[in-house]
Structures are given as C-alpha cells and as structure tokens.
Amino acid sequence: MGGPAERAAELRELISRYDYHYYVLDSPLVDDREYDRLYRELRDLEQAHPGLRTPDSPTRRVGGAPLEEFEQVAHSVPMLSLDNTYSEEELVKFDERVRRGLDLEESQAVYVAELKLDGLGVSLRYENGIFVRGATRGDGRSGEEVTANLRTVRSLPLRLEKESLEPPLPEVLEVRGEVYITRRGLDQANRQRESGGEPLFANPRNAAAGSLRLLDPSVTATRPLNLFVYQLIWSPGDTAKGVPLARHSEVLEFLKAARLPVNPHWRACQGIGEVIAYCAHWAGKRRSLPYDIDGVVVKLDDLAARERLGFTAKYPRWAIAFKFAAERARTRLLGIDLQVGRTGALTPTARLEPVFLAGTTVSNATLHNEDEIARKDIRAGDWVWIEKGGDIIPKVEEVDLNAREPGTEPFRMAETCPACGSPALREPGEVVRRCTNILCPAQTRERILHFCSRGAMDVEGAGPALVEQLVDTGLVHDVADLYGLTREQLAGLERMAEKSAENLLEALEKSKQQGAARLLFALGIRHVGITVARLLIEHYHGVEELYGAGAEELESIEGIGPVVAGSLARFFSEPRNLELIGRLKAAGVRLKDETAGPASGVSANNPFYGKTFVLTGGLGQFTRSEAGERIRVAGGKVVGSVSSKTDYVLAGDEPGSKLEKARKLGVEVIDEARFVEWLGRV
C-alpha cells in the first residue's frame, strides 16, 4: 500500500465511482456499510493531512461554512428561455418554420425530444474535469453562485471521467442542467417542514429553488436533490463552433460518458410526426415516473443547422417546449369548512365530493384565504375544477359558472372562532383571521398535538383522538398538564386499555430528556421551526437563558431575522408563557443542554472563555461550524453580526462586510493561525 496521498487518491476515485452507480445509474456496487467505511477512512486521512484535501473530494459535499450572501455570476452564454406551446398544431407550425429556414423537405428535420422537468435551471463549470463553480439561471444573463450548495447534490460529479473519452475533455467545460426533486423527496421535505412549523413547498420547483438558495450548505445537504444535464457549452460565447460533435444526440452520449447524469428518456425523432407521438406517449405516462414533468422539450438535432437558424429577441428558433395540460377534475363543492390551527389561524378548506385526480382520491382542497375565495367567487354547492399545485397539493382552480344553481350565497368569513365563539380578528397586513382566545380548545388541541409530534417531544400514542378526549374531558388544558396524568385518569378514557395507558406514561417520561432545542420547537412559537430552535440553543444553551433576550440581541444571531426575533421576544415577555415553562421544569423536563456549554475541565483562563466571537470568510483547517463549536466548548459565544459587544472577529479567506464593520468599531480581528494557537491553550 502506498503513502497517504496515494491512498487518498484511490479512495476519492472509489467513492466517486460508487456515487455515480448509486445516484445516477441506480445500481449500487457496494453496501452502505462498506461505503461508509471508505468515506470515514478518507475523512480521517484528510483531517490528519489537511494538504490532501482536494476540490473534488467527496468530503467537500457536506458541511461547508454558511454563506453570508450569494454573489452574482455572469453566464458565458445566456441561459435563454424557450418558446412554448400547448397544441400539436403549434408544433407543426414550429416544424414548418424550421424546415423553411433550412430549406428541408417534409420529415427531413431530425429532432431530439427530452422530458421537461419542473425544476431549477443551473449552469456548471468544470476546469480540467474538476467542478469549480455552479450558478442558478437568474435572469438568464447572470445568476447566483451556489457552488457550495450544488456540491451537496449527490448525482453531480465533482470530477468528470476523462479516460477513454472521445472527443477528449476540454480544459474548460460548461454544462447546463436542471436540479429537481422527486415526488417522494418532496413529500419527505414537506413532512420535515410541517413538523418544523414551516410553510410547505407548493411544488417541486419551489422545493428545488428554496433548497439551492439556502445560505447554509449543511441544510441543503439534508434535501433530496437530484440533477439531470442536457446542454453542453464548449466554446465560451458560442454553442457550436469548436465543438467536435455534430449532433445534440451525440452531445447527450458524450455527457453520459463523462459520468454526468443524463435523463435516459430522450429520443431522436425523424420528423415532427414522431415528436407528436412522443409527446402523447409521455402525457399519458408521466405519472409512471418518480419525478414530475410538465412537458417535452423539442430541439433540432443538427448543431450546425441551429447556428444557421439563430435566435429571435427572446428564444432560439431551433427549439420549443410542448407543455402538458394540467391534470384537473370536475366535482361538486359540498361546503367550506374552517380549521383552527395552533396559532389561532382560521383556514378555509373545500369539502368535495370525492374525485380521482393525478393518482389519488381527493375529498378536500385548499382555498388559501378569504381574499382568494372572493377573487374566484367560490360558493358552497358550486361545480368546480380542481388541480394539484405542482401535481401535489389539491386546489380549487376555477368555478364552472355555467353550472351554478340559483340560490347559492357568496362565502362570508366567520368573525368568530368556530371552536370557541371568541372574536376572530384580521390584523392589518395579514391575510388570515385568528382566534383571539389563547384558551380556545381547538388551539389547545393543535398545540398539544404539535408538542407531542415526532419532530418535537415525540410522545408516541398521543394522537388526535386521544388528545381530543384529554382536552374535552378537562384533564389537559396545556402541555404541562400532560406530565401530571395518572393511570387512573387515563383508564377512564375510551379505547384506553391498561397497557396503552402504561405506554403513554412511559413515552411522556422518556420525552422529558429530548433536550432544549426540541422543547423550544415543541412550544409552538410562531416562526420557530426546529432549525431555528437548534440555532438558538447553540447560542443560549437552554430555554430559560432566552428570558429577557430582546429582539435586537436575538437578531444579532446569524440566521435569525427580524420576524423570528420579534416573535421570540414577544413570547418570552409574556408571564403566562414563562409560568408554563416553569411548570414543565418542575415536572422534570430538561430545559438546558449541558453539553452545549464549556467542556468539563476547561479552564476559565483560556482566551475564549466568556468572550463573544464573530466568524467571517473561509478557514483552511475547519469549517465555520467546526470552529464555532470549538469556541463554544471552550466557553465562548458565537454570534452572527458584529457589534460593540463583540470581543473578536475570526477572519478567514475572502471575508465579507463583517471584517470592515469590525475595523470601524475597533473590534480585534484574529486570523486562523492565532485561532489555532489559542486552541492549544484550552
């Protein structure tokens, strides 16, 4: 066996090959245990020998430092939109224009038909086969650099295959592609967001775009993103000159040979008739795919002919997108129900005659809010057309006014809560009404269900039916009451056997040790999901430590904006909320994460103890997360923005505006070498 450098290179090649077979070809070569063993070996080698870590190392996929902002990147070749159509007649006219421009007979034009994914367009740049930069489409001429986030996409190769590639790989290679998420992945992401109290992604494109534009790549890495590439930019400023390939079909085969992920569902079509047949085939079979498509992209295969046709002011003349009609169904709207959420929000929901749509039976659909109902003039008793937003969330798209029966009444939003009768007010600037009664039983039920949910305190057995009984019988008025329940009280409830009662009490006892971050999330504070809760506990170490924290102090934490800070400050200034937390503490619920503070045995005389740090720029030996954790373990504190209360700014490569602010305020700036020297004194 060779030295560390040879072994690291061997491991990188092995892991890259295994990633390609697992994420692109869907044919794993090794089991997860062997893959994890090799990955750990490479990670340990790079930690022991930092100089071995290369830009294409698989360990660079996850854990990069959070970004302060995205930079704008100009595209070497504009990422133009495509003209689109919903009709076969327009496809025929497109073919006629192409053949007229090239002086071709009928059926002489060859097209490549590719599936059109509803994702986010990206441009990827490789230098000597190594991935160096990625950007979003943006306005077509420039986009946001999202290199760190794109590295987390497992199907994106960090290094291209160069051996036996024909033609040889050029020094600089740019490809265009689409980042997307499968239906299963979207469901997974939405479950995470729902448990975190965050709004759901409306469709796959929304999910892909939101995930790629996160400032923390480690969060992006948790999202199940995928990639397909479809275009090659070989010579900057020109899409065809200098490319030793004559046809787009050859380009797709070349990209595949280079280990780039290419959608296998494409076809070279002789004439527009074959294109139309291909579009019809996938319009009927699109639900058989694991991801959503909204049409077919049709491109002229001959690259030189594309150059002759050129572009209009907006679109290439040699391509068009055929878009499928949205899947929709007609049914009767039986009534409009109001649901009361844990924050008191009244949400109107359409109760429908069940109808089959896009693979599922739909009996309810979102109506969003009272303004949307008024805009569409939706009334109980109407016949309505429903669609699935992004083929996921059922929504009432329009009313069939020709079928409206006499006597229907316009919808009027209730001004009182349907659960408790208290006033429901709509605050200025908001689109929802909220019940004003904090003791509303519907809110109480939803708060308790959220508190017990898997992503929060994880109280197994505390489902909707049981929680409704606990609230209706008066056994539980708030979440603290859960910890006072007895076997005798539970035995009196319907369908609550002795074993079920015992299991519930055991789950409640176990939940006391879930930790401060999950408790903070479980309290159901508006705008505070699990990610925000963890961020807060990283800084404050416990829930009680948040008492008295003002909005300005909270906003200084990186990742905490003014809306979240204001919501937290209001919650912790309310005596009733502090009393609730006190009762949870008395019941034995853990409010503090001791491990988040200084490590045992750490001297208070070390340079970090009791000091406040801000980190900016990239470090060589640590990610910013790792550096922050070392500071916290040594007794220091890390915040997100520089103020007069900051003791030190740790500045790495390419620091941002925080460095300039530190200099203006006279805050001492240290570099990584000094940081490492201080760590030796802990």
N, C-alpha and C positions, 0 to 999 in steps of 0.2 A: 504493500500500500504506500502511495506517495505521501508528501507532506500535506499540511493543512490547505494550501492553495489548490493543490490538485484534487483533494477530496471535496472541497467546497465547489469547485467547478463541476465535478462529477455529480454531486447532489443537486446542483441547480439544473443540470440537464435532465436528470431523472425526474425531478419534481415537475419541471416544465412539460415533459412528455406525458407524465401521469395526469396533469391538469388538462392537457389537450384531449386525451382519451376520455377522461371523466366528464368534463364540462362541455366539450364540443361534439365528440363522437358518441357520447353516452355509452361507452364500453370500457369500464374500469379495468386496469391491468393489475392492480394490487388492492388488497382490502384496506379499510380505513386505518387499522392498527399499524400496518407497515408504512402507509403514507405518513401518519403522524410521527412515527419513529424517525423517518428520514428528515421530516421537517424540523423536528426538535434537534436532531444532530446538526443540521445546517445552521439553525438559530444559535446553538451553543458555540459552534465554531466561529461565527461572526461576532458573537459577543466577546469571545476570548481573543479574537484577532480582528478588530474593527476595520482594518485596511482591506479585508477580504470582501467586505460588503459591496456588491456591485449594483448599478442602477437596475439591472434586470433580475435581481434576486427575488425569489418568491416571498421572502420575509418582508419585502417592502410593500406588499399588498395591503397590509392592515397595520394600523397603529401609528400612522403619520401624525405629525403635530397639527392641531387645529389651525385653520387659516384665519387671518384677520379679515380678509376680503378677497374677492376674485379679481384677477387682473383681466383686462381686455386683450384679446389676441386677434390680429388681422389674419384672415384666411388668405393663403397664397392664391387660391382660385375661389371666387364667390360660391357659396352654397345656395344656389338658386332654388326657388320653389318650382313645382311642376303645375302645368295646366291640368285641370281635372274635369271629369265628366261622369254622369250617372247613366248615360244612354249608349246603347250599341250603335245608334245612328251617328253619334258624335265620334265614336271610334272609327267608323267607316270614313267619315269626313277627314279625320286626322290622317288616315292611311292615304287618302286621295291627295292631301296636301304634300305628304312626304314623297309620294311617287311622282307628283308633278314637279317638285323641286329637284328630283334626281333623275327625271325622265325615265322612269321604270314602268314596265308593263304590269298589269294586274297580277297579283300573287308573287311578284318578283322580290318584294321587300321582305327581308327576314328580321323579325323582332324577337327580343328576349322579354318574356313575361315573368315578373317576380312578384311575390306576395308583398303587399304593403302593410307593414306593421304600424300600429298606433303607438309609437314610442318617441324618443327624443333623438334628433339627429346630432351626430358628433363627427369631428374631424380628428384623425390620429396621425401623429408624425413619428416616423422611425428613422434613426440615423445609424448606419452600419448594422441594421437589423435589430436595434435596441429601441424600445418605446421611450420617447423622451418628452412628448407633450400631447395633451388632448384638450379639445375645446368644444363647447356647445355651438350649435348653429348660430345662435344670436339673431342678428338682423340679416344674416346671410353674408355680410362682408366682414364682420368681426363677431366674436363670441367670447364667452367667459372661459378662462383657463381652468379646467377641472381635472388636471393631471392626477393629483393625489387621490381623488375620488374614483377616477377611472381605473387606477391600479387595483382597486378592490374588486373589480369585476372579473370573476374567475375565468370566464371564457375569453378574455382579452389576453393575448400572449405578450409577455414583457420582452420576449426575444423571438424573432422570427426564424423559421427553418431556412437555412441557406445552402445546405448540402444538396447537390444534385438538382438545384432549382434551375429551370430553363424557361425564359432567359434569366441570367444571373440577377440577384437582388441589387438594386442601385444603392448608392451611398445614402441618398435621402429618398424616403418613400412616404407618401401621404395616402391615406385611405379614408373613405367616408363610410359611415355606418349608422346603425340605429340601436340605441340602448333601450331595452324593453324589459317587461316583467310578465311572467306567466299568470294565468288566472289563479292558479294555486298560490303563487307567490304574492299576488295582490291580496288574496284572502288572508294570508299569513300576516302581511304588513298591516292590513286593516284591523286584524284582531289585536295586534300589538298596540296600535294607535287607540283603539277603543278602550283597552284596559288601561291605557295611559291618559284617558280623558281628552285625547286629541281628536280633531275632526278627521273623518275618514277620507281617504283618497277617492275621488269621484270616478277615476278611470285609469287604465294602465299608463297612459302618457303622463297624467298628473303624478302618478307614483314614481315613474322613472325620472321626471324632471325634478320633483321635490327631493328625491334621494341624491341625485347628482349635484344639487346645489346646496347641500348641507356643508357648513364650514368645518365640520369635524369628520374626517375620513373614517374614523373608527365607528361612527354611527352609520355611515354609508355602507360599511362592510357588513352590517347586520341585515341589509336589504337584499333580497334575492334577485339581483340584476343580471341580465344577460346581454349579449351583443351579437348582432349579425352585421357583416360588412358587405358592401355592394358596389363600391366605386373605387377606382384607382386614379390617383393624381401622381403622375410620374415626373413630368417636367413642369416646375412651377410656372404659372402663367399660361399653361396650355394643357388641355386634357388629352391630346392625341399625339402631337408632334414629338418625336423622340421615343415613343413607346414602341418597342419591338413586338407588339401584339396587334393583330389586325381587327379582332372582333371582341365585343363585350363578353361573349360566351367564353373566349379564351382568357379574358381577364378574370372571370369568376373562377376558372380552373386554376389559374396562377395563384390567386389569393388563397384558395384552399390548400394548394401545395405548400404555401409559405406558412401553414398552420393557423391562418386567420379563419375565424368562424364564418362560413358562408351558408346561408339558408339552402338546404338541399332541394327545396321546392321551387325550381325555376325551369323554364322550358324555352328552347329556341323554336319559334313558330314561323312556318313558311306561309306568309300572307296573313291578312287581318282576320280571315275566317277562323284560322286556328287560334288566334288570340281571343276572339269572342267565345269560342268553345272552352278555352282555358278559364276565362273569367266566369263563365256559367258554372263550370265544374266546381270552382272554389267558393262561389257564392252559396252553393248548396252544401259544401263540405267544411265550411270554416269552423264549425263547432267541433270537428274532429281533431283540431289542433290544440295543443296545450296553451297557446297564447292567442291573443285576439288580432285579427287582421281586419282592415276596413276597406280593402280593395286590392287591385293588381296594378303594378307599375309596368308600363309598356315602353321599351326602349329600342331604338334601331340598333341592330347588332353591329353593323359596319362602322368602325370608328372614323375612318377617313370620310365616309359619307356624312357622318354627323358634322364634321368640320365644314363641309360644303353647305349644309343646311343652316348652321349657325343658331342664333338666338333672336327672340323678339326682345322688347324692352324688359320683359319680366320672366319669360320662360324659354327653355330650349325648344327648338322646333322639332326635335327628333325624339321627344318623349312625352308621355301623357299618363295621368293616373286615372284609372277606371275605379270609381268608388261604389261600393255596395250600398244599397238602400238599407237604412237602419231596420233591425228586426223590431216589429211592432205588432201589437194585437189590440183588438177592439173588445171592450167589455163594459158592463154597467157599473157605475159608481154607486154603491149602496148607501154610503154615508161617510161623513167626515168626523173622525174621532180626534180627541185631543189627548196627547200623552204628556204627563208631567215628569220632567227629569229631576235629577238630584239637585240641580241649581235652581229649580223652580220654573225652568223654561217650558212654555206650553207649545208643543209641536203638533201641527195638524197632519193627520195621516189618512189617506184614502182607503176605505174598506171596499173591496171589489168582489164582484162575482169571480170565483177562481178561473184563471185562464192560463194556458200553457204558452210560455214565451222563452225563447233562447235557452232551452234546456231545462227549465224549472217551471213549476206551477206557482203563479203569482196571485196572492189574495190581498196584499197590501202594497201601497206605493207611497213614496214621499210626496208631500205637497209643499215642502220647504217652509213657507211662512204665509201670513195673511196677505201680504202685498202680491206675492206670486199667484195666489188664488184669485185675487181681484183682477190681476192683469189678464189671466186666461179665462175669467168668468166661469170658474168651475162650481157646479152646483150638485147637491145630492140628487140622485135619480138620473143624472146625465149618462149618455153613452160616451165613452172616452177612448182615445187611443193612448196606449201606454207603450213606452220603450224602456230599454235598460240603458242607463247612462254608462257609456263605455262598456256596454253589454254586462254590467254588473248590478247597478242599483236601479230597481224599478221606479219610474217616474211617470206622472200623467203629462203627456206631451201636448195634447190638444183635445178640445171638446168637439164632438160631432153635433154641431148646432142644428143641422137638418133633422136630427132625430130627437131634438129636445121636446119633451112633452109639456103641455100647458100646466101652469100652476107651480113650476119649480121656483124656489126662492134663492136669491143671492146669498152667499155664505156671509155670516157676520161672526167675527171673532168674539169669543166669550170675554167679558170683562171681569169675570170671577173665576176662580180656580174650580175645575170640575170635581176635584177630590175633596176640597175642604170648604169651598164657598167664599174664601177670602179674596180681596181685590187682586186682580192680575193687571199689573201696570206695564206699560211700554215706555222705557226710558228714552229720552232724546238721543238720536244717533244709533239706536238699536232696531233690529228688525223683528225681535221676538218680545212677547209678553212674558212676565214672570210672576208667579205666585209670591205674594209678599209675606206669607206666613211661614216662618222658619220651622214651625212645628207641624206643618202640613204632613198628613200621613203618607201621601204619595211621595213627597220628597224624602221623608224618613225612610220609606221602603227602598227607594233608589240609592240613598246614601249608604244604607246598611248592606245592600247587595254589592255596591262598589267596594265597600270596606272589606267584605268577605271574598271578593273575587280573586281569581288565581294570580293575577299580576300584583295584587295588593297584599292582604294578610293571609290569603289562601286558606280560608276556613272551609274545608270540604264538608259537604252536606247542607250548607246554608244556602239553599236555592230559593227561587221566587215563592214557591208555595209555602215553605216553612217561614220565610221572613214575613210574608203577608199575615200568617197566623200570629207570629210573635208581636207584630205591631197592632193588629186588630184586637188581640186579647189584652193589650196593655202591658205585656211582660217586658217589652223593649220600647223605649222612647228615643234612644240614641245608641250609638255604637258602644259606649262604655257599659251600657246595661247588659250587653252580650256576656260580659265576663262575670256577671252575678247570677246567671242562670243555674238552676239546680236540676237534678234528675227528676225530682218530684214535679217541678213546673213543666218540664218537657213531656213527662208521661201523660199529662192531661191534654196534649195536643193530638189532632187527628193524624193517623198514619205515622205515629212516632212510637215505635217499639222500644223496648229497654235497650237493645243493642244499638239502635240508631241514636238514642239519646246519649249513650256512653261514647259512641264515635264522635258525635258533635262536640261534647265537652272535651274530649281528647284533642280534637282539632283546634278548639279555642285555646287550650293550654299551650299547644305547640306554636300557635300563631304569635304568642307573646314574644317569641325570640326571632321574629322575622327581621328585625333591625330597623334603624331610624329612617332610612330612605323609604322603605316600603310603607312604614307607618305614615310618614309625611304625605306620600302619594295617596294612601288609603283615606286620609282625612277629607279628600274630595275638594280641595281648594281650587277655585276656578283658575284655569290656565296652567295648573301644575301637574304635568304628567310625570311618569317615572324617571325620565331622563333629567328633567329639571330637579326633581326631588333628590336624585343621586348627586347632582352637581352641588346643591345646597348643603347636603350633609358632608360632602368632601371638604367644604369650607368651614362649616359650623360644627360638625361632628355630632350634633344632637338637635332634637326638636326644640327643647327649651332654650337652647342658645340662640334661637331665632327671635325670642321675645324682645321687643323693643327695637328690632332692626328696622330702620326707616327705609323708604323707597330708594333714596339716594344711595345708601350703603349697599342695598341689595343689587341695584343696577350696576354697581362697580364690578360685580362678578361677571366674568366672561360667559356669555350665553344667556344672561338674564336681561330681558328688555324692560322697557317702562311699563308695559301692560302687566307682565308677570310680577314685577316688583311692586306695583300698586296693589295688585290683588293680595299678595302675601302680606304687605304692610297692613292692609285693612283687616285681614283675617286675624293677625296676631295682636291687633289693638282692641279686639272685641273680647271683653271679660268672659262672656259665655263660652267662647272657644277655648280660652285658657283654662277655664274650670273643667271643661270636658277632657282636655289633655291631662290635667291633674288627676282626674278620676281614672283615666287609663293607666297612669303611672302607679297609682295606688293599687290597681288590680294586678300589677306585676308586668305590664307591657314595657318592653325595652325601648327607651326613648333616646338612648345615646349609643353610638358605635365607638367603643373604646379603641378599637384597632385603627380608627381613622386619625387618632391623635399621635403624639410622640411615642416612639417605641420605648419599651421598658428599658431602663438602664441608660437612656440618653441624657447626657449632661446638659443642664440649663446654661452652661457657659459656652456652648458651641455657637458658631456665627449665625445659625439660622433661628435659634430659639427665640420665640416671641416677636420675630421680625416679619414684615409683610413684603412679599415679592410680587413682581410682575414679570412675565416671560414674553419675549418677542424674538422672532426670527428662528431659523433652524439650527439645531445643535448637531454636533458630529457623533458624540458617544451616547446620546439619549434622545428619545422623543420628548416633546414638551410634557406629555402626560407623565412619563417616567421621571423627568426632572422635578415636576411638581410634587409627585409622590415622595421623592427623596427629601424634599423640603418639608413636607408635612410630617413625615416620620421623624424628622429632626426637630420638630416643634415649631416650624414656621407656618406661615399662611400664604396662600397664593390667591391673588385677585386678578380680575380681568382688565382693569384700566388703571392708569397712573393718576395719582392724586397727591396732595401734600402729605397724606398719611403713609404713602409708600416709602419703605426703607431702602429697597434695592430693586433695580431692573436688571434681569439677566438677559443679555443681548447676544443672539447667535448670528448666523449668516443672514443677510438681507432683512434686517429688522424693519419693522413698519413705523408708523407715525408715533408709536408709544415711546420710541427712543428720543425723538425730537421733543416730545412733551416732557420727558424725564429731565432732559437738559435744561429746558425752560424753567422747570420747577426746582432745579438744583438737586434732583434725586440722584444718588450714587448709582453708576452703571458698572456692572461687573461682566467679564467675559467667561467663556466656558472653562478656560484654564484655571481661573481663580475659583470658579464654582467647584471644580474637581478638587482643588487644593483644600477648600473648606470642607468638602465631604470627608477628607482624610482626618479632619479634626473632630468629627462627630463621635 
